């Protein structure tokens, strides 16, 4: 009988290993010293979090050691930044346990990478998430129960775990990442560690906050498909018993210092440069903070929208859209069968534009990443400044969903490849005005190829 969760390891190339080793050595030589096992309190700017880190430093070190010494079905490594590039020093920061703020609550967060590769053709998203929940979340929760006091002065216990997904399209295979995030009320986390049945675990999951690649997710243990999140009552109530007063006499949760969230707010957009990632604490990796645009400029900070909102925008701007469609056919390579319109993407309203790249690509000798990079750099980017000048600065939407259709050189391939760039409108304008680089724009955007999200490092694939 075939195992219900078939998976395999991803081969690691010698060149990548050598490059990663070189980066680690360089990081040490430049003065950072050997990577520490735990975030040190002086590094933390927030006084409350710094005090918690100081108070529980020895317990956090013990938990780090316990996780590192444990055996998982596939290798698991703690990582402070799951979104960091493999060749960056931040990718080798193994201090993956720390206190952070998330949705107005204090969370003890464990972050790491699980080196398993699940085939999307064999496992659904829920089956992959269930496997990671069983392989990683539950064992670590057992270690948390052993090494961390049950009255630890935080509201929640959270996890942010990345893993690999292998997929296949009509003519090529691709590899990406998924990131599973779960935030449990502190009492629920310890109860989950003690739970002996799937039913008891499912009850806790149903009232906890779970996200898959930035979207709220109804993880269903032992099922093929997830629970419909619309049927769950997440964030509306909590089990009795808030966290203890943190050191220093700060008030308890519910008295003003850490209010219970009354609604679910989606985490910040993960960086597509790493396929996906959900920073519970919202912290940037070293060297990236100065260059990265502020959180206020990301897609998911825009107000949530429904199809009714998109229809309202369509009616309001229809005259302008018709004029843009007419000019776009003549000047911007718009397709005539998909005029500009408003759509809802990840619960946000976006202006959708569809363009056809007149240049043809060689599908047999190029990767989807190179074709996506060239579609942006060589075709779309030169059009943006002129195109954006047709969009008013006082519009009621904050994202643009641009699809570039590219045709293969091969006459046997009739269907075009659709490369989709979903970008914050403000950052598009900053890029067009030469205030940010193309990579900074892509890092805060979402890139899809034929509907599949990819990571895109423009310089590396050119």
C-alpha positions as CSV (number, residue, x, y, z in Angstrom):
1,X,0.0,0.0,0.0
2,X,1.4,3.4,-1.0
3,X,2.2,5.7,1.9
4,X,-0.5,8.4,2.2
5,X,2.1,11.1,2.3
6,X,4.8,10.3,-0.4
7,X,7.6,12.8,-0.5
8,X,11.2,13.1,-1.3
9,X,14.3,15.1,-0.5
10,X,15.6,17.8,-2.8
11,X,19.1,17.2,-4.2
12,X,21.5,20.0,-3.1
13,X,24.1,21.0,-5.7
14,X,27.7,21.1,-4.6
15,X,28.0,24.6,-6.0
16,X,25.2,25.9,-3.8
17,X,26.8,24.2,-0.7
18,X,30.2,25.7,-1.5
19,X,28.6,29.2,-2.0
20,X,26.7,29.0,1.2
21,X,29.8,27.9,3.1
22,X,31.7,30.8,1.6
23,X,29.0,33.3,2.7
24,X,29.1,31.9,6.2
25,X,32.9,32.3,6.4
26,X,32.7,35.8,5.0
27,X,30.0,36.7,7.6
28,X,32.3,35.5,10.3
29,X,35.4,37.2,8.9
30,X,33.6,40.5,8.6
31,X,33.0,40.7,12.3
32,X,29.7,39.0,13.0
33,X,31.5,36.2,14.7
34,X,30.0,32.7,14.9
35,X,26.3,32.6,14.7
36,X,24.8,32.4,18.2
37,X,22.2,29.9,19.3
38,X,19.7,32.5,20.6
39,X,18.7,36.1,19.9
40,X,20.5,38.2,22.6
41,X,18.3,40.7,24.6
42,X,20.4,43.8,23.6
43,X,19.4,43.2,20.0
44,X,15.7,43.7,20.7
45,X,14.5,47.2,20.6
46,X,11.0,46.7,22.1
47,X,11.3,46.9,25.9
48,X,8.6,44.3,26.6
49,X,10.1,41.8,24.2
50,X,13.6,42.5,25.4
51,X,12.6,41.9,29.0
52,X,10.9,38.6,28.1
53,X,14.0,37.5,26.2
54,X,16.1,38.3,29.2
55,X,13.8,36.5,31.7
56,X,13.5,33.3,29.6
57,X,16.9,33.3,27.9
58,X,18.1,30.0,29.5
59,X,14.8,28.2,28.8
60,X,14.9,29.4,25.1
61,X,18.5,28.2,24.8
62,X,17.4,24.8,26.2
63,X,14.5,24.6,23.7
64,X,16.9,25.5,20.9
65,X,19.2,22.7,22.0
66,X,16.3,20.2,22.3
67,X,15.0,21.0,18.8
68,X,18.5,20.9,17.2
69,X,19.2,17.5,18.9
70,X,15.8,16.0,17.8
71,X,15.3,13.7,14.9
72,X,12.5,14.5,12.4
73,X,11.4,12.4,9.4
74,X,13.4,14.8,7.2
75,X,16.0,17.3,8.4
76,X,14.7,20.3,10.2
77,X,16.7,23.4,11.0
78,X,15.8,26.5,12.9
79,X,16.1,29.7,10.9
80,X,15.3,33.2,12.0
81,X,14.5,34.3,8.4
82,X,12.8,31.7,6.2
83,X,12.5,34.4,3.5
84,X,16.3,35.0,3.2
85,X,18.2,34.1,0.1
86,X,20.2,30.9,0.5
87,X,23.5,32.8,-0.3
88,X,22.9,35.5,2.3
89,X,24.3,35.6,5.8
90,X,20.8,35.9,7.1
91,X,20.0,32.4,5.7
92,X,22.5,31.0,8.2
93,X,21.0,32.6,11.2
94,X,19.7,29.7,13.2
95,X,18.3,31.7,16.1
96,X,14.8,30.7,15.2
97,X,13.1,31.1,18.6
98,X,12.1,34.5,19.9
99,X,9.3,36.6,21.3
100,X,7.4,38.8,18.8
101,X,4.3,40.9,18.5
102,X,1.6,39.6,16.2
103,X,-2.0,41.0,15.9
104,X,-1.6,42.9,19.2
105,X,-0.5,39.8,21.2
106,X,2.9,38.5,22.4
107,X,3.9,35.3,20.7
108,X,6.7,32.9,21.4
109,X,7.6,32.0,17.8
110,X,9.6,29.1,16.4
111,X,10.7,29.5,12.8
112,X,12.5,27.0,10.7
113,X,12.9,25.0,7.5
114,X,11.7,21.4,7.0
115,X,13.8,19.8,4.2
116,X,11.0,17.7,2.7
117,X,9.7,18.0,-0.8
118,X,6.0,17.1,-1.4
119,X,4.7,16.5,-4.9
120,X,1.6,18.6,-5.6
121,X,0.4,16.0,-8.0
122,X,0.2,13.4,-5.2
123,X,-0.7,15.6,-2.2
124,X,-3.2,18.4,-1.8
125,X,-2.3,21.6,0.1
126,X,-4.1,20.3,3.1
127,X,-2.3,16.9,3.1
128,X,1.0,18.7,2.8
129,X,0.2,21.0,5.7
130,X,-1.1,18.0,7.8
131,X,2.2,16.2,7.2
132,X,4.2,19.2,8.4
133,X,1.8,19.6,11.4
134,X,2.4,16.0,12.4
135,X,6.2,15.9,11.5
136,X,7.3,19.2,13.0
137,X,4.6,21.1,14.9
138,X,3.6,18.4,17.3
139,X,7.1,17.2,18.2
140,X,8.3,20.7,18.8
141,X,5.2,21.4,21.0
142,X,6.2,18.4,23.1
143,X,9.6,20.0,23.6
144,X,8.0,23.4,24.4
145,X,6.0,21.7,27.1
146,X,9.2,20.2,28.5
147,X,11.5,23.2,28.3
148,X,9.2,26.2,28.6
149,X,7.1,26.9,31.8
150,X,3.3,26.6,31.2
151,X,2.8,30.1,32.8
152,X,5.3,31.7,30.4
153,X,4.4,35.4,30.1
154,X,3.1,35.5,26.6
155,X,-0.3,35.2,24.9
156,X,0.4,32.7,22.2
157,X,2.8,30.0,20.9
158,X,3.4,30.3,17.2
159,X,5.2,28.4,14.4
160,X,6.4,29.5,11.0
161,X,7.7,26.5,9.0
162,X,8.8,26.5,5.3
163,X,9.0,23.3,3.1
164,X,9.4,22.5,-0.5
165,X,6.7,21.6,-3.1
166,X,7.4,19.9,-6.4
167,X,4.9,20.5,-9.2
168,X,4.5,19.8,-12.9
169,X,3.0,21.7,-15.7
170,X,2.3,20.5,-19.3
171,X,6.0,20.7,-20.4
172,X,8.1,21.4,-17.3
173,X,8.6,20.7,-13.6
174,X,8.9,23.5,-11.1
175,X,9.9,23.8,-7.4
176,X,8.6,26.2,-4.9
177,X,8.1,26.8,-1.2
178,X,5.1,26.8,1.0
179,X,5.1,28.3,4.5
180,X,2.7,27.1,7.1
181,X,2.0,29.4,10.1
182,X,0.0,28.5,13.1
183,X,-0.6,30.7,16.2
184,X,-2.1,28.9,19.2
185,X,-3.4,30.5,22.4
186,X,-0.8,29.6,25.1
187,X,-3.2,27.3,27.0
188,X,-4.2,25.7,23.7
189,X,-0.6,25.1,22.7
190,X,0.1,23.1,25.9
191,X,-3.2,21.3,25.6
192,X,-2.3,20.4,22.0
193,X,1.0,18.9,23.2
194,X,-1.0,16.7,25.5
195,X,-3.8,15.8,23.1
196,X,-4.0,12.1,22.3
197,X,-6.6,12.1,19.5
198,X,-7.0,13.8,16.1
199,X,-10.4,14.9,17.3
200,X,-9.0,16.9,20.2
201,X,-6.3,18.3,18.0
202,X,-8.8,19.4,15.4
203,X,-10.9,21.2,17.9
204,X,-7.9,23.3,18.9
205,X,-6.9,23.9,15.3
206,X,-10.4,25.1,14.4
207,X,-10.1,28.0,16.9
208,X,-6.5,28.8,16.2
209,X,-5.0,31.1,13.6
210,X,-3.5,29.1,10.7
211,X,-2.2,30.5,7.5
212,X,-0.8,28.9,4.3
213,X,1.3,31.2,2.1
214,X,-0.3,34.3,3.7
215,X,-3.9,33.2,3.4
216,X,-6.1,32.0,6.3
217,X,-6.3,28.2,6.1
218,X,-8.6,25.6,7.7
219,X,-6.1,22.8,8.4
220,X,-8.1,19.5,8.6
221,X,-6.1,16.6,10.2
222,X,-6.4,13.4,8.2
223,X,-8.5,14.9,5.4
224,X,-7.8,15.5,1.8
225,X,-9.3,19.0,1.7
226,X,-9.2,21.8,4.3
227,X,-12.0,23.0,6.5
228,X,-13.9,26.0,5.0
229,X,-12.6,28.9,7.0
230,X,-15.9,30.7,6.7
231,X,-17.4,28.1,9.1
232,X,-14.8,28.6,11.8
233,X,-15.1,31.1,14.7
234,X,-11.5,32.2,14.8
235,X,-10.4,35.3,16.7
236,X,-13.8,35.9,18.2
237,X,-13.3,34.1,21.5
238,X,-10.4,32.7,23.5
239,X,-10.2,30.1,26.2
240,X,-10.3,31.6,29.7
241,X,-7.0,32.5,31.2
242,X,-4.8,35.3,29.8
243,X,-1.1,35.4,30.1
244,X,0.7,36.2,33.3
245,X,1.9,39.6,34.0
246,X,5.3,40.0,32.3
247,X,8.3,40.9,34.3
248,X,8.4,44.6,35.2
249,X,4.8,44.8,36.3
250,X,3.2,45.3,32.9
251,X,-0.5,44.8,32.9
252,X,-2.1,41.5,32.0
253,X,-3.5,40.7,28.6
254,X,-6.9,42.3,28.2
255,X,-6.1,45.3,30.4
256,X,-4.5,47.3,27.6
257,X,-1.0,46.0,26.9
258,X,-2.0,43.0,24.7
259,X,-5.6,43.2,23.6
260,X,-7.3,40.2,22.2
261,X,-7.7,40.5,18.4
262,X,-11.3,40.9,17.5
263,X,-10.8,40.0,13.8
264,X,-8.3,38.1,11.7
265,X,-5.9,40.4,9.9
266,X,-3.8,38.8,7.3
267,X,0.0,38.8,7.9
268,X,2.2,41.0,5.8
269,X,2.9,39.8,2.3
270,X,5.7,37.2,2.1
271,X,8.7,38.1,-0.1
272,X,8.3,36.3,-3.4
273,X,12.1,36.2,-3.6
274,X,11.7,33.3,-1.3
275,X,8.5,31.9,-2.8
276,X,6.6,32.8,0.3
277,X,7.1,33.5,3.9
278,X,5.1,35.0,6.8
279,X,7.1,37.1,9.2
280,X,5.1,36.9,12.4
281,X,7.2,39.6,13.9
282,X,7.5,41.7,10.8
283,X,11.3,42.0,11.1
284,X,13.5,42.3,8.1
285,X,16.7,40.3,7.7
286,X,20.0,42.1,8.2
287,X,21.0,44.3,5.3
288,X,17.5,44.4,3.9
289,X,15.7,46.9,6.2
290,X,17.2,50.0,4.6
291,X,16.4,49.0,1.0
292,X,12.9,47.4,1.6
293,X,9.8,49.5,1.2
294,X,7.8,50.1,4.3
295,X,5.0,47.7,5.3
296,X,2.5,50.4,4.5
297,X,3.2,49.9,0.9
298,X,2.5,46.1,0.6
299,X,-0.6,44.7,-1.1
300,X,-2.2,43.2,2.0
301,X,-2.2,46.4,3.9
302,X,-4.8,47.7,1.5
303,X,-8.5,47.5,2.7
304,X,-10.1,44.2,2.1
305,X,-12.5,44.1,-0.8
306,X,-15.2,41.9,-2.2
307,X,-16.5,41.3,-5.7
308,X,-19.2,43.9,-5.0
309,X,-16.4,46.4,-4.4
310,X,-14.7,45.5,-7.7
311,X,-18.0,45.9,-9.5
312,X,-18.5,49.3,-7.9
313,X,-15.0,50.4,-9.1
314,X,-15.7,49.0,-12.5
315,X,-18.9,51.1,-12.8
316,X,-17.2,54.2,-11.4
317,X,-14.2,54.2,-13.7
318,X,-15.8,52.5,-16.8
319,X,-15.3,55.6,-19.0
320,X,-11.6,55.9,-18.1
321,X,-11.2,52.1,-18.6
322,X,-12.7,52.3,-22.1
323,X,-10.4,55.1,-23.0
324,X,-7.4,53.2,-21.6
325,X,-8.4,50.0,-23.5
326,X,-8.6,51.9,-26.8
327,X,-5.2,53.5,-26.3
328,X,-3.7,50.3,-25.0
329,X,-4.6,48.4,-28.1
330,X,-2.6,50.9,-30.2
331,X,0.3,51.7,-27.8
332,X,0.7,49.2,-25.0
333,X,0.1,45.8,-26.7
334,X,-3.2,45.3,-24.9
335,X,-5.2,42.2,-26.0
336,X,-8.6,43.0,-27.4
337,X,-10.5,40.2,-25.7
338,X,-9.5,41.2,-22.1
339,X,-10.0,45.0,-21.6
340,X,-8.9,46.6,-18.4
341,X,-11.1,45.6,-15.5
342,X,-11.2,45.3,-11.7
343,X,-10.7,42.0,-10.0
344,X,-10.3,40.8,-6.4
345,X,-6.9,39.2,-5.6
346,X,-6.3,37.8,-2.1
347,X,-9.3,39.9,-0.9
348,X,-7.9,43.1,-2.3
349,X,-9.2,45.1,-5.3
350,X,-6.7,45.4,-8.2
351,X,-6.8,46.8,-11.7
352,X,-6.2,44.0,-14.1
353,X,-4.4,44.6,-17.4
354,X,-3.4,42.0,-20.1
355,X,-0.6,42.7,-22.5
356,X,0.9,40.5,-25.3
357,X,4.7,40.4,-25.6
358,X,5.6,40.7,-29.2
359,X,8.9,38.9,-28.7
360,X,8.8,35.1,-28.8
361,X,10.6,32.9,-26.3
362,X,12.5,29.6,-26.6
363,X,10.7,27.3,-24.2
364,X,13.0,24.4,-24.7
365,X,16.2,26.3,-23.8
366,X,15.0,28.8,-21.1
367,X,13.5,28.4,-17.6
368,X,10.2,29.9,-16.5
369,X,12.3,32.1,-14.2
370,X,14.4,33.6,-17.1
371,X,11.3,34.1,-19.2
372,X,9.5,35.9,-16.4
373,X,12.6,38.1,-15.7
374,X,12.9,39.0,-19.4
375,X,9.2,39.6,-19.7
376,X,9.5,42.2,-16.9
377,X,12.8,43.8,-17.7
378,X,12.7,43.8,-21.5
379,X,9.0,44.3,-22.2
380,X,6.9,45.5,-19.2
381,X,9.4,47.8,-17.4
382,X,9.9,50.1,-20.4
383,X,6.2,50.5,-20.8
384,X,5.4,51.3,-17.1
385,X,6.1,55.0,-16.9
386,X,4.0,55.9,-19.9
387,X,1.3,53.4,-18.9
388,X,1.1,54.7,-15.3
389,X,0.7,58.3,-16.5
390,X,-2.8,57.2,-17.7
391,X,-3.8,56.3,-14.1
392,X,-4.8,59.1,-11.7
393,X,-3.0,59.4,-8.4
394,X,-6.3,59.7,-6.4
395,X,-7.8,56.4,-7.4
396,X,-9.6,54.1,-4.9
397,X,-7.4,51.0,-5.5
398,X,-3.9,50.3,-4.6
399,X,-2.8,47.3,-6.7
400,X,-2.3,46.5,-10.4
401,X,-2.5,43.0,-11.7
402,X,-0.6,42.9,-15.0
403,X,-0.6,39.7,-17.1
404,X,2.0,39.4,-19.9
405,X,1.3,36.8,-22.5
406,X,4.3,35.4,-24.2
407,X,4.3,33.1,-27.3
408,X,6.8,30.2,-27.8
409,X,9.0,30.1,-30.9
410,X,8.0,26.6,-31.5
411,X,5.1,26.3,-34.0
412,X,3.8,23.2,-32.2
413,X,3.1,25.2,-29.1
414,X,0.0,27.3,-29.7
415,X,-1.0,28.4,-26.2
416,X,0.9,31.4,-24.8
417,X,2.5,31.5,-21.4
418,X,0.9,33.8,-18.9
419,X,3.3,35.7,-16.6
420,X,1.4,37.7,-14.0
421,X,2.8,40.5,-11.9
422,X,0.6,41.7,-9.0
423,X,2.2,44.9,-7.7
424,X,1.3,47.7,-5.3
425,X,0.4,50.7,-7.3
426,X,2.6,53.1,-5.2
427,X,5.7,50.9,-5.7
428,X,5.0,50.7,-9.4
429,X,5.1,54.5,-9.5
430,X,8.3,54.6,-7.4
431,X,10.0,52.1,-9.8
432,X,8.9,54.1,-12.9
433,X,10.4,57.2,-11.3
434,X,13.7,55.4,-10.6
435,X,13.3,55.6,-6.8
436,X,13.5,51.9,-6.2
437,X,15.1,49.0,-8.2
438,X,13.3,46.4,-10.2
439,X,14.2,43.8,-7.6
440,X,12.7,45.9,-4.8
441,X,9.5,46.1,-6.7
442,X,9.4,42.4,-7.4
443,X,10.2,41.6,-3.7
444,X,7.0,43.3,-2.6
445,X,4.9,41.9,-5.4
446,X,3.6,38.5,-6.4
447,X,4.7,36.7,-9.6
448,X,2.6,33.9,-11.1
449,X,3.5,31.8,-14.2
450,X,0.4,30.1,-15.6
451,X,-1.2,30.5,-12.2
452,X,1.6,29.1,-10.1
453,X,3.5,31.4,-7.8
454,X,7.3,31.6,-8.3
455,X,10.2,33.2,-6.6
456,X,12.0,35.6,-9.0
457,X,15.6,36.9,-8.6
458,X,16.0,39.0,-11.7
459,X,19.7,39.4,-11.7
460,X,20.4,35.7,-10.9
461,X,18.4,34.3,-13.8
462,X,19.4,36.7,-16.5
